Amino acid sequence: MKVHSHSLSPSVARGLAAVCTAVFVTCVHTAQAGINVWTSHGPPGSVSVSVLAIDPTAPGTLYAGTDGAGLIKSSDGGGTWGATSTGLPSGDQFTALASDPAASSTLYVATLANGVFKSTDGGATWSAVDAGLPANTVVVTFAFAPGTLYAGGYNGDTGNGSGVFKSTDAGAAWSASGLPDAAVQALAIDPTTPTTLYAATDSGVFKSTDAGGSWGAMSTGLTTPNVTGLAIDPTTPTTLYAAMYNGGVFKSTDGATSWRALSAGLPSDTLFNTLAIGPTTPSTLYVYGQTGGVFKSTDGASSWQAANTGLTSDGVSALAIDPRTPRTLYAGTQGAYNHPGVFKSTDDGGTWSAITTGVINTSVNALAIDPTMPRTLYAGSTDGAFKSTDGATSWRAVNTGLPTNIAIDTVAVDPTTSGTVYAATHSHGVVFKSTDGASSWQAANTGLPPNIGLNAFVIDARTPDTLYAAKPGRPQDNGGVYKSTDGGGTWNLRNTGLTNTNVGALAIDPTMPSTLYAASFSVGSLVQGAVFKSTDGASSWQAVNTGLTFVTTLAIDPSTPSTLYAGLSPKGGVVRSTDGATSWQAVNTGLPDDGINALVIDPTTSRTLYAGTGSGGVFKSTDRGGSWNSLNTGLTGLTATYVFGLAIDPTTLGTLYAGTSRGVFDIEQVSACVGDCGGTNTVAINDLITLVDIALGTVQPSACPHGVPSGAEVNVALIIQAVNNALNGCPVPTPTATPTPTSTATVERTNTPTLSATNTPTHAPTTTATPTLTPTATPPPTSTATPIVVPPVPGALEVPAGNTPFRVGHANGTQNYICLPCPNVITTAATCPASGFTWAFFGPQATLLDDQDEQVITHFLSPNPGESGTARATWQDSQDTSRVWGKAMATSSDSAFVAPGAIPWLLLQVVGAQSGPTNGNQMTATTFIQRLNTAGGLAPATGCTQSTDVGSKALVPYMANYFFFRAD
């Protein structure tokens, strides 16, 4: 039959262009992390810790209650950590944590809003144990006596009173045990007479000698009633110590009958939380609190010295002493901008070191993707700036030149000059600029008032040296919009016509960069919120709408710039304007009644947009905001925290990144066909169009296109497979290389191809008229650089005479493997292991850097259009997007050249080339490529031995040098 090709819709053209350049994988993977599930990759950073507990029988086992990362556990003294929060409410704060001394695998934890929980398996699982506790009681302390558990707390509604509670059945039921009018802040039990208890309260110290049946005030000598901590001498139980919230430390030697101050060396203004006593040397004490850090006494509190060396925060919320090695201490610290976490000392508090560095809890305030190198991302966080060059899989801090303890609130990347990045802060000089991919930073603040704090920062994509920044505030407080036309060298205030300078959001019209929008928020009843518009590059502004009280983010539809979306806060959801911001309509169906922190529009289909909320996670709309659906699978524990930033990978359909209060998450969205295919295996052009539209999200999957199995995931691999089946290749050229083929081309077939496992049609097509891709090539630039010297190579890898090296790149990336039954379409039967399952290689992902550590080339696997879709190793120039395809000619694992455990060296010959969108040809002169000096990258030895492993991926890091040759 004859199939006429016709003009494709823009979405289909973009989809097929992506198909022609994407990684070719012939298998359909099973559900796994990252596929329709959010996955966390970092960056590692600080974590605010509120409570600590040590297993008394295994002191290397440590538990920490954090703000954001949940309850975490270490079994190696803080060397590594893992989450241990199953059954605990997400997003709550921890107020008390204790390990049962009689059964160390039993723990109790109290939360601010959800009561008390218990674990009997070392924190693996938790269940509520708060029967009998008033609903408004917040427990802040536990104490253990034989057969009895005590808890003390306060009324969470009023902050006053609540008292002591006890349980004689391991927490199953609780009963009141006195002091209902006091906020109980600490409990201590006499180790020799466990019916004797002491309570530290906001009304002084109380004592019970009948297991909490009755209490008597014991505050004689205390100068302030607010007692926050108690410690009892384990060898002389009549000796006690009390920490006062703002009154130092007191000591009693007569069972709390009288007290005397012992605060020599303690600052008078320190706010202490509580204290701890050495288990074997009771003359050694530690006191700590919200300010001042840790203080130590070795003479029974007669004198004190600061013990803070190595602590980054003086807000210490918890301290635990190793009962078997008392010189080892752990401190939990808090604070948003001073790198809090768990710290460890092995010299009695002489020095401290952070041990929660790898815990992923960094609050990421902003995300930006380098559009010239989409696998490169930048994150602005409470721990400074971070960079990833592998699609957020790994991160490294990039803070050279930035002030210490800096929080980055906004990041932006120059869209045309890779490596030029801007970071804006609320303080510390406001704006910083890097021209080397964030390896170093320099202040870019001339003309900006010091420490003004910025809420928005945007770059003119057509003239990237033109920048705009917004600071909310009154005119006398330097609020308004600032502009730079020299890449941040100088700034000028641009507020003409801006009647409300509390600007919280900015947006630039992508088709007309002189057109900007600024959203200002209301200030009480004095200043009304408004949206302002400028059509002259911020020289003047006009109010185009009033009544939007607090806009936190703006997004412009790139295909229809008169359509804008605004996110409101703290409530209000999303509103939309289709007339250039003059009027707005709520588009909130399906959204929670919550603030919107981030909005992004899918660059491939403007019908699709995403919203990051204050407490509801991420939501997606595929009908321009008409309706929204939750996109939170894998964000367990995040629905009560913040999503601050969103970014869409412009080259990988459906890949979305979210910056949250617990780091960066990413998701690869894959649609699936549903319904009955009717047993038809033919693939027609309309079927391909349907597949692409499903992948792009422009239509919802309802029934399988012909030739696609029911339930198949609609991803790039499946579309390539369908294209191969229908057209015996991928003949549609990249739209940026040549004009779209005319509608007169036809493809003559003697029979309709069928879908098969080998991607081979039953009848090859006969082409009667085929559009031809003929890139315009220009001669390679003449280089005057120092000649490249290639190290010795095995004889089989020698490049033929007449070819000279002209470029080298230092590769850092991953060799990608997938677990499959063996044999399969990638691995032959001869290499199958006895298990019948094997790691099959399906492509590399690498970034090639030059000697200045700047990304110059990306390396991956993609079909070569000149070979009817054959998958080849591909190198793409990061500056002009020209690319070449290489075919392996020879390989060597010679031990004299290749280190053990490393992938082999290779010689490849170029079999296809394509110039960049502006006829750039930095790669197209390449004839041969050598891969040398490799490290890593071999398939794992484990993890692929049974059917349940099928579909698992292994991304194995590797390094190499690639030498590019061209004919003389």
KEGU-427986 format. One record per residue (C-alpha): residue in one letter; x, y, z. Coordinates in steps of 0.1 Angstrom, whole numbers, plus 5000, padded with zeros to 4 digits. Layout:
! KEGU-427986
A:X:Y:Z
...
END
This chain:
! KEGU-427986
M:5000:5000:5000
K:5011:5036:4996
V:5015:5058:5027
H:5017:5095:5021
S:5038:5115:5044
H:5022:5148:5055
S:5030:5179:5075
L:5036:5170:5111
S:5023:5190:5140
P:5050:5209:5160
S:5047:5185:5189
V:5051:5154:5167
A:5081:5170:5148
R:5098:5178:5181
G:5090:5143:5194
L:5104:5126:5163
A:5135:5148:5164
A:5141:5137:5199
V:5136:5101:5189
C:5162:5104:5162
T:5188:5116:5187
A:5179:5096:5218
V:5195:5066:5235
F:5183:5034:5217
V:5172:5007:5241
T:5153:4978:5227
C:5140:4964:5260
V:5111:4977:5281
H:5122:4981:5317
T:5101:4973:5347
A:5091:4998:5374
Q:5121:5011:5393
A:5134:5041:5411
G:5131:5072:5390
I:5106:5057:5365
N:5073:5075:5375
V:5088:5077:5410
W:5106:5106:5425
T:5142:5097:5435
S:5165:5116:5458
H:5201:5120:5449
G:5213:5148:5472
P:5230:5170:5475
P:5243:5159:5509
G:5243:5187:5535
S:5235:5198:5569
V:5205:5185:5590
S:5190:5201:5620
V:5189:5177:5649
S:5165:5180:5678
V:5170:5147:5698
L:5197:5120:5702
A:5198:5085:5718
I:5225:5058:5721
D:5219:5021:5723
P:5233:5013:5758
T:5243:4978:5749
A:5258:4987:5715
P:5271:5023:5718
G:5281:5025:5681
T:5243:5025:5674
L:5230:5060:5674
Y:5196:5075:5667
A:5190:5111:5657
G:5156:5129:5653
T:5159:5156:5626
D:5139:5184:5612
G:5132:5173:5576
A:5151:5140:5572
G:5130:5122:5598
L:5145:5098:5623
I:5179:5084:5612
K:5201:5057:5625
S:5238:5049:5624
S:5253:5015:5634
D:5289:5025:5631
G:5293:5055:5654
G:5280:5080:5629
G:5301:5068:5599
T:5269:5061:5578
W:5233:5068:5583
G:5200:5055:5571
A:5163:5064:5575
T:5144:5046:5602
S:5110:5063:5602
T:5086:5037:5589
G:5053:5043:5608
L:5062:5077:5620
P:5043:5108:5607
S:5060:5128:5580
G:5069:5164:5585
D:5065:5164:5623
Q:5092:5175:5648
F:5108:5152:5674
T:5107:5164:5710
A:5120:5134:5729
L:5139:5101:5722
A:5150:5073:5745
S:5163:5038:5744
D:5150:5013:5770
P:5180:5004:5791
A:5164:4970:5798
A:5157:4962:5761
S:5179:4983:5739
S:5160:4974:5707
T:5129:4991:5722
L:5128:5029:5717
Y:5103:5056:5724
V:5100:5089:5704
A:5077:5118:5710
T:5066:5142:5683
L:5053:5178:5685
A:5019:5172:5669
N:5013:5134:5668
G:5020:5120:5703
V:5043:5091:5713
F:5055:5062:5692
K:5073:5030:5701
S:5096:5006:5682
T:5106:4971:5693
D:5129:4964:5664
G:5157:4990:5667
G:5137:5017:5649
A:5128:4997:5618
T:5091:5001:5624
W:5070:5023:5648
S:5035:5023:5662
A:5016:5049:5682
V:5015:5043:5720
D:4997:5073:5735
A:4965:5058:5750
G:4957:5079:5781
L:4979:5109:5771
P:4959:5141:5766
A:4957:5149:5729
N:4973:5183:5735
T:5003:5171:5756
V:5037:5174:5740
V:5061:5150:5756
V:5097:5163:5759
T:5113:5138:5783
F:5113:5101:5792
A:5127:5083:5823
F:5129:5046:5830
A:5125:5027:5863
P:5121:4990:5866
G:5088:4981:5851
T:5077:5018:5847
L:5081:5044:5820
Y:5077:5080:5829
A:5070:5109:5805
G:5069:5147:5811
G:5056:5174:5789
Y:5036:5205:5784
N:5002:5216:5770
G:5009:5222:5733
D:4979:5245:5730
T:4988:5269:5758
G:5024:5262:5765
N:5016:5260:5802
G:5011:5229:5824
S:5006:5193:5815
G:5027:5173:5841
V:5041:5138:5846
F:5026:5106:5831
K:5035:5070:5837
S:5030:5037:5821
T:5035:5003:5837
D:5028:4983:5804
A:5056:4996:5782
G:5036:5025:5768
A:5004:5007:5760
A:4985:5028:5785
W:4993:5060:5803
S:4979:5077:5834
A:4985:5111:5850
S:5011:5111:5877
G:5011:5146:5891
L:5021:5182:5885
P:4993:5190:5860
D:4999:5228:5863
A:5036:5226:5855
A:5054:5223:5821
V:5077:5194:5829
Q:5110:5197:5810
A:5132:5170:5825
L:5130:5139:5847
A:5156:5122:5868
I:5153:5089:5888
D:5174:5079:5918
P:5193:5048:5905
T:5194:5032:5940
T:5158:5041:5950
P:5138:5041:5917
T:5106:5053:5935
T:5123:5086:5940
L:5119:5110:5911
Y:5128:5146:5904
A:5111:5169:5879
A:5125:5200:5863
T:5097:5224:5854
D:5089:5260:5845
S:5079:5263:5882
G:5111:5250:5898
V:5122:5215:5909
F:5098:5189:5924
K:5105:5156:5941
S:5084:5125:5946
T:5094:5096:5968
D:5064:5074:5960
A:5068:5068:5922
G:5049:5100:5912
G:5020:5096:5936
S:5027:5129:5953
W:5052:5157:5948
G:5068:5185:5968
A:5085:5217:5957
M:5123:5216:5961
S:5135:5250:5948
T:5152:5265:5979
G:5182:5285:5966
L:5172:5287:5929
T:5172:5322:5916
T:5148:5315:5887
P:5119:5290:5884
N:5125:5280:5848
V:5145:5248:5852
T:5153:5230:5819
G:5176:5202:5829
L:5185:5178:5857
A:5213:5153:5862
I:5218:5130:5891
D:5252:5117:5903
P:5251:5079:5897
T:5274:5072:5926
T:5260:5097:5951
P:5223:5101:5943
T:5217:5129:5968
T:5239:5151:5945
L:5220:5167:5917
Y:5226:5194:5892
A:5200:5217:5876
A:5203:5238:5844
M:5184:5270:5843
Y:5170:5284:5811
N:5188:5318:5816
G:5203:5314:5851
G:5233:5291:5848
V:5238:5258:5868
F:5229:5250:5904
K:5240:5221:5926
S:5224:5202:5955
T:5241:5178:5978
D:5211:5170:6000
G:5186:5154:5976
A:5174:5188:5962
T:5165:5202:5996
S:5187:5232:5989
W:5206:5246:5959
R:5236:5268:5952
A:5248:5285:5920
L:5280:5271:5904
S:5283:5291:5872
A:5319:5303:5872
G:5330:5305:5835
L:5295:5304:5821
P:5282:5334:5801
S:5254:5351:5819
D:5232:5354:5789
T:5233:5317:5778
L:5200:5299:5773
F:5206:5264:5785
N:5185:5234:5775
T:5198:5207:5798
L:5230:5190:5811
A:5247:5156:5811
I:5269:5138:5836
G:5298:5115:5830
P:5286:5079:5836
T:5319:5068:5852
T:5334:5101:5863
P:5304:5120:5878
S:5326:5151:5885
T:5326:5157:5847
L:5295:5175:5835
Y:5284:5191:5802
V:5258:5218:5799
Y:5244:5230:5765
G:5217:5251:5751
Q:5202:5273:5724
T:5231:5297:5726
G:5267:5293:5736
G:5273:5258:5725
V:5287:5232:5750
F:5304:5240:5783
K:5323:5214:5803
S:5333:5210:5840
T:5357:5185:5855
D:5353:5196:5891
G:5317:5190:5899
A:5304:5222:5884
S:5328:5245:5904
S:5342:5259:5871
W:5333:5257:5834
Q:5351:5260:5801
A:5337:5262:5766
A:5341:5230:5746
N:5330:5241:5711
T:5361:5236:5688
G:5347:5222:5656
L:5310:5229:5662
T:5296:5251:5634
S:5265:5260:5654
D:5262:5272:5690
G:5226:5260:5691
V:5231:5226:5707
S:5198:5207:5712
A:5210:5173:5724
L:5240:5156:5738
A:5247:5119:5744
I:5277:5102:5761
D:5289:5068:5751
P:5283:5047:5782
R:5312:5023:5775
T:5337:5049:5762
P:5328:5081:5781
R:5354:5102:5762
T:5332:5098:5731
L:5303:5123:5729
Y:5277:5131:5703
A:5260:5165:5700
G:5230:5175:5679
T:5229:5210:5667
Q:5203:5232:5650
G:5202:5263:5629
A:5192:5271:5593
Y:5224:5287:5580
N:5253:5273:5600
H:5256:5237:5588
P:5239:5219:5617
G:5240:5182:5622
V:5254:5155:5645
F:5289:5161:5657
K:5312:5136:5674
S:5341:5141:5699
T:5365:5114:5710
D:5384:5136:5734
D:5359:5146:5761
G:5346:5174:5740
G:5380:5189:5732
T:5373:5188:5695
W:5342:5180:5674
S:5337:5168:5638
A:5305:5166:5617
I:5293:5130:5611
T:5260:5136:5593
T:5276:5152:5562
G:5262:5125:5539
V:5226:5128:5551
I:5205:5142:5523
N:5186:5170:5539
T:5199:5202:5522
S:5171:5227:5517
V:5173:5235:5480
N:5159:5269:5473
A:5165:5271:5436
L:5174:5249:5406
A:5188:5258:5372
I:5197:5237:5342
D:5225:5247:5318
P:5206:5247:5285
T:5238:5240:5265
M:5246:5210:5287
P:5213:5197:5301
R:5228:5172:5324
T:5245:5200:5342
L:5224:5214:5370
Y:5231:5241:5397
A:5213:5242:5431
G:5211:5270:5455
S:5207:5259:5491
T:5210:5267:5527
D:5244:5251:5525
G:5256:5272:5496
A:5259:5263:5459
F:5261:5228:5444
K:5267:5214:5409
S:5259:5182:5392
T:5272:5171:5358
D:5254:5138:5356
G:5217:5148:5357
A:5215:5152:5395
T:5228:5117:5402
S:5258:5132:5422
W:5266:5166:5435
R:5296:5186:5447
A:5298:5218:5466
V:5310:5248:5446
N:5315:5276:5471
T:5350:5289:5463
G:5348:5327:5465
L:5314:5327:5484
P:5312:5337:5520
T:5311:5309:5546
N:5277:5298:5558
I:5260:5314:5529
A:5225:5305:5517
I:5218:5308:5480
D:5182:5317:5472
T:5183:5321:5434
V:5205:5306:5406
A:5205:5314:5369
V:5226:5302:5340
D:5236:5322:5309
P:5216:5304:5281
T:5243:5309:5255
T:5276:5309:5274
S:5281:5276:5292
G:5298:5281:5325
T:5285:5315:5333
V:5263:5313:5363
Y:5247:5338:5388
A:5238:5332:5424
A:5217:5356:5444
T:5214:5357:5482
H:5195:5374:5509
S:5227:5388:5523
H:5265:5385:5520
G:5268:5409:5490
V:5236:5399:5472
V:5248:5387:5437
F:5278:5365:5428
K:5289:5355:5393
S:5310:5326:5380
T:5325:5323:5345
D:5340:5288:5350
G:5310:5266:5358
A:5309:5276:5395
S:5345:5265:5401
S:5349:5301:5415
W:5327:5331:5423
Q:5332:5368:5423
A:5309:5395:5437
A:5288:5413:5410
N:5272:5440:5431
T:5282:5475:5420
G:5252:5497:5422
L:5233:5473:5445
P:5227:5483:5481
P:5246:5461:5505
N:5228:5430:5519
I:5194:5440:5504
G:5183:5404:5497
L:5168:5394:5464
N:5137:5374:5457
A:5139:5371:5419
F:5166:5371:5392
V:5162:5366:5354
I:5184:5368:5323
D:5175:5382:5289
A:5180:5350:5267
R:5187:5371:5236
T:5211:5395:5253
P:5225:5375:5282
D:5245:5404:5296
T:5212:5420:5304
L:5200:5409:5339
Y:5171:5419:5362
A:5168:5414:5399
A:5140:5422:5423
K:5141:5431:5460
P:5109:5434:5480
G:5107:5465:5502
R:5096:5501:5504
P:5114:5527:5482
Q:5133:5540:5512
D:5144:5504:5519
N:5158:5501:5483
G:5129:5479:5472
G:5121:5474:5435
V:5137:5462:5402
Y:5174:5465:5394
K:5189:5461:5359
S:5224:5454:5346
T:5234:5455:5310
D:5270:5444:5315
G:5266:5409:5330
G:5264:5421:5366
G:5292:5446:5364
T:5270:5475:5374
W:5233:5478:5384
N:5207:5505:5383
L:5174:5509:5400
R:5145:5508:5375
N:5113:5518:5394
T:5097:5544:5372
G:5059:5538:5374
L:5064:5510:5399
T:5039:5521:5426
N:5044:5490:5447
T:5081:5481:5451
N:5075:5449:5471
V:5085:5429:5440
G:5086:5392:5446
A:5086:5377:5411
L:5098:5386:5376
A:5093:5371:5341
I:5106:5380:5306
D:5086:5375:5274
P:5107:5349:5255
T:5097:5363:5221
M:5101:5400:5231
P:5127:5403:5258
S:5120:5441:5262
T:5087:5430:5277
L:5088:5421:5314
Y:5063:5415:5342
A:5069:5422:5379
A:5046:5410:5406
S:5043:5430:5438
F:5026:5417:5469
S:5003:5435:5493
V:5015:5450:5526
G:4986:5448:5550
S:4959:5473:5540
L:4984:5500:5531
V:4997:5488:5498
Q:4977:5466:5474
G:4993:5438:5454
A:4997:5443:5417
V:5012:5430:5385
F:5032:5456:5365
K:5043:5454:5328
S:5072:5470:5310
T:5076:5471:5273
D:5109:5490:5273
G:5133:5468:5292
A:5122:5481:5327
S:5127:5518:5318
S:5091:5523:5328
W:5063:5503:5343
Q:5025:5503:5341
A:5001:5485:5364
V:4981:5460:5344
N:4963:5443:5372
T:4956:5448:5409
G:4941:5426:5434
L:4966:5397:5434
T:4978:5399:5470
F:5010:5379:5471
V:5025:5365:5440
T:5055:5342:5446
T:5062:5330:5410
L:5054:5339:5374
A:5055:5317:5343
I:5050:5328:5306
D:5037:5304:5280
P:5065:5302:5254
S:5042:5295:5226
T:5016:5321:5235
P:5033:5348:5255
S:5001:5367:5263
T:4993:5337:5285
L:5008:5339:5320
Y:5005:5319:5352
A:5010:5332:5387
G:5015:5312:5419
L:5000:5328:5450
S:5010:5324:5487
P:5003:5315:5514
K:4970:5304:5498
G:4953:5309:5465
G:4969:5284:5443
V:4974:5292:5406
V:4958:5319:5385
R:4960:5323:5347
S:4958:5353:5324
T:4953:5351:5286
D:4954:5388:5279
G:4989:5398:5290
A:4982:5400:5328
T:4952:5424:5325
S:4928:5399:5340
W:4932:5366:5359
Q:4912:5335:5365
A:4917:5309:5392
V:4928:5275:5378
N:4929:5254:5409
T:4908:5223:5403
G:4927:5195:5421
L:4952:5217:5438
P:4954:5219:5476
D:4945:5251:5494
D:4982:5259:5497
G:5009:5284:5486
I:5026:5279:5453
N:5064:5283:5454
A:5073:5273:5418
L:5057:5270:5384
V:5073:5257:5352
I:5059:5251:5317
D:5069:5221:5296
P:5090:5235:5267
T:5078:5207:5244
T:5041:5212:5250
S:5028:5243:5267
R:4996:5225:5277
T:5016:5209:5304
L:5027:5227:5335
Y:5039:5218:5370
A:5034:5235:5404
G:5055:5231:5435
T:5035:5237:5467
G:5042:5246:5502
S:5030:5214:5518
G:5013:5193:5491
G:5043:5183:5470
V:5042:5186:5432
F:5012:5188:5409
K:5008:5185:5372
S:4983:5199:5347
T:4980:5188:5310
D:4953:5212:5301
R:4968:5246:5308
G:4958:5245:5345
G:4923:5235:5339
S:4928:5205:5362
W:4956:5192:5384
N:4968:5159:5396
S:4992:5150:5423
L:5027:5139:5411
N:5041:5127:5444
T:5049:5091:5442
G:5083:5087:5459
L:5079:5120:5477
T:5069:5102:5509
G:5076:5125:5538
L:5077:5155:5517
T:5041:5164:5514
A:5044:5183:5547
T:5075:5202:5536
Y:5083:5226:5508
V:5090:5223:5471
F:5109:5255:5463
G:5121:5250:5427
L:5113:5230:5396
A:5132:5225:5364
I:5125:5205:5333
D:5152:5187:5313
P:5148:5202:5278
T:5163:5172:5260
T:5147:5142:5279
L:5110:5141:5276
G:5092:5138:5309
T:5123:5143:5332
L:5116:5168:5360
Y:5137:5180:5389
A:5124:5194:5421
G:5143:5214:5447
T:5128:5207:5481
S:5135:5212:5518
R:5151:5178:5517
G:5173:5181:5486
V:5168:5175:5449
F:5145:5148:5436
D:5140:5138:5400
I:5114:5118:5381
E:5113:5103:5346
Q:5076:5102:5336
V:5067:5074:5313
S:5032:5070:5299
A:5018:5035:5293
C:4993:5023:5267
V:4962:5006:5281
G:4934:4987:5265
D:4931:4960:5239
C:4952:4961:5208
G:4930:4937:5190
G:4959:4915:5180
T:4969:4939:5152
N:5006:4943:5146
T:5008:4968:5118
V:5023:5002:5125
A:5011:5032:5105
I:5022:5069:5105
N:4991:5078:5126
D:5002:5052:5152
L:5036:5069:5155
I:5019:5103:5159
T:4998:5089:5187
L:5028:5074:5204
V:5047:5107:5203
D:5017:5127:5215
I:5013:5102:5244
A:5050:5107:5253
L:5047:5145:5251
G:5015:5145:5273
T:4994:5162:5246
V:4969:5133:5247
Q:4961:5108:5275
P:4967:5071:5267
S:4935:5053:5263
A:4940:5025:5237
C:4971:5010:5222
P:4981:5022:5188
H:4985:4994:5163
G:5015:4972:5169
V:5021:4982:5205
P:5017:4957:5233
S:4990:4964:5259
G:5006:4980:5289
A:5038:4990:5272
E:5056:5020:5285
V:5056:5048:5259
N:5092:5060:5261
V:5119:5070:5236
A:5129:5033:5231
L:5094:5022:5223
I:5090:5050:5198
I:5123:5042:5181
Q:5113:5006:5179
A:5079:5016:5163
V:5097:5039:5139
N:5121:5011:5129
N:5092:4988:5123
A:5072:5013:5103
L:5100:5029:5083
N:5130:5006:5086
G:5150:5033:5102
C:5146:5068:5114
P:5147:5090:5083
V:5131:5121:5098
P:5160:5146:5100
T:5165:5169:5130
P:5144:5199:5122
T:5171:5224:5130
A:5194:5209:5104
T:5173:5213:5073
P:5138:5225:5064
T:5109:5202:5071
P:5104:5177:5042
T:5077:5187:5017
S:5044:5170:5017
T:5049:5155:4983
A:5073:5127:4995
T:5058:5092:4994
V:5070:5059:5007
E:5059:5028:4987
R:5054:4995:5005
T:5046:4961:4992
N:5033:4951:5026
T:5028:4966:5060
P:5057:4959:5084
T:5050:4940:5115
L:5064:4946:5150
S:5090:4920:5160
A:5114:4914:5189
T:5144:4921:5166
N:5130:4954:5153
T:5132:4941:5117
P:5102:4946:5094
T:5090:4916:5073
H:5094:4936:5041
A:5119:4964:5036
P:5103:4996:5021
T:5111:5008:4986
T:5116:5045:4987
T:5103:5064:4957
A:5109:5099:4971
T:5128:5105:5003
P:5139:5139:5018
T:5176:5141:5020
L:5196:5156:5048
T:5226:5174:5035
P:5242:5195:5062
T:5262:5226:5052
A:5298:5220:5063
T:5326:5245:5066
P:5363:5237:5070
P:5375:5231:5105
P:5391:5260:5123
T:5429:5262:5122
S:5444:5256:5156
T:5476:5272:5168
A:5475:5254:5201
T:5503:5232:5214
P:5503:5199:5195
I:5484:5171:5213
V:5507:5142:5224
V:5489:5108:5225
P:5504:5083:5250
P:5516:5048:5239
V:5488:5025:5229
P:5485:4988:5220
G:5493:4981:5184
A:5457:4973:5175
L:5447:5008:5186
E:5471:5027:5164
V:5453:5053:5143
P:5460:5049:5105
A:5487:5071:5090
G:5475:5105:5077
N:5454:5113:5108
T:5464:5138:5135
P:5450:5144:5169
F:5433:5178:5172
R:5412:5176:5204
V:5412:5158:5237
G:5385:5155:5263
H:5387:5142:5299
A:5356:5121:5304
N:5337:5116:5337
G:5305:5096:5334
T:5288:5063:5338
Q:5287:5030:5319
N:5250:5020:5320
Y:5239:4984:5324
I:5205:4968:5327
C:5197:4933:5341
L:5181:4911:5315
P:5174:4874:5309
C:5203:4859:5289
P:5206:4856:5259
N:5189:4888:5248
V:5190:4914:5221
I:5223:4928:5236
T:5241:4898:5250
T:5248:4866:5231
A:5243:4830:5244
A:5281:4824:5244
T:5286:4849:5272
C:5256:4840:5293
P:5263:4829:5330
A:5248:4799:5345
S:5222:4819:5363
G:5206:4829:5330
F:5207:4866:5338
T:5233:4891:5330
W:5241:4928:5331
A:5237:4941:5295
F:5254:4973:5284
F:5231:4998:5269
G:5251:5030:5266
P:5274:5054:5283
Q:5266:5089:5297
A:5297:5111:5300
T:5308:5146:5303
L:5341:5155:5286
L:5360:5184:5301
D:5389:5204:5288
D:5421:5213:5307
Q:5402:5243:5322
D:5376:5219:5337
E:5349:5232:5314
Q:5325:5209:5297
V:5331:5207:5259
I:5316:5174:5247
T:5289:5150:5258
H:5291:5113:5251
F:5261:5090:5248
L:5245:5064:5226
S:5221:5073:5198
P:5209:5061:5164
N:5228:5074:5134
P:5203:5086:5107
G:5227:5077:5080
E:5226:5041:5090
S:5188:5037:5093
G:5187:5041:5131
T:5217:5019:5140
A:5227:5027:5176
R:5263:5041:5177
A:5286:5057:5202
T:5279:5095:5199
W:5299:5126:5208
Q:5282:5160:5207
D:5300:5193:5210
S:5286:5213:5239
Q:5293:5246:5222
D:5277:5242:5188
T:5259:5209:5191
S:5276:5193:5161
R:5280:5155:5165
V:5297:5124:5152
W:5289:5087:5154
G:5317:5062:5160
K:5319:5025:5152
A:5343:5004:5173
M:5372:4991:5152
A:5394:4975:5178
T:5395:4970:5216
S:5422:4961:5241
S:5423:4949:5277
D:5461:4945:5276
S:5472:4945:5313
A:5502:4966:5303
F:5479:4994:5294
V:5445:4988:5311
A:5443:4988:5349
P:5425:4959:5365
G:5388:4965:5369
A:5386:4991:5342
I:5368:4991:5309
P:5390:4984:5278
W:5407:5009:5255
L:5390:5015:5221
L:5397:5027:5186
L:5366:5040:5168
Q:5360:5052:5133
V:5335:5079:5125
V:5307:5066:5104
G:5284:5096:5105
A:5285:5133:5113
Q:5261:5162:5116
S:5268:5199:5119
G:5253:5221:5146
P:5222:5243:5142
T:5243:5272:5130
N:5264:5251:5108
G:5290:5247:5135
N:5314:5219:5127
Q:5338:5215:5156
M:5333:5178:5156
T:5324:5169:5121
A:5360:5167:5108
T:5367:5138:5131
T:5378:5105:5114
F:5390:5084:5144
I:5385:5084:5182
Q:5407:5067:5208
R:5395:5059:5243
L:5426:5057:5266
N:5436:5059:5303
T:5403:5043:5315
A:5393:5037:5351
G:5362:5019:5364
G:5331:5013:5343
L:5329:4975:5344
A:5296:4958:5350
P:5288:4948:5386
A:5297:4913:5397
T:5264:4910:5417
G:5228:4921:5416
C:5217:4903:5385
T:5212:4867:5393
Q:5174:4861:5395
S:5142:4871:5378
T:5133:4897:5404
D:5165:4916:5393
V:5153:4920:5357
G:5150:4956:5349
S:5174:4968:5375
K:5199:4994:5363
A:5235:4999:5373
L:5252:5032:5364
V:5289:5025:5370
P:5312:5055:5371
Y:5341:5056:5348
M:5369:5080:5336
A:5388:5081:5304
N:5406:5103:5279
Y:5392:5106:5244
F:5415:5117:5216
F:5399:5130:5184
F:5418:5126:5151
R:5412:5142:5117
A:5427:5135:5083
D:5458:5156:5075
END
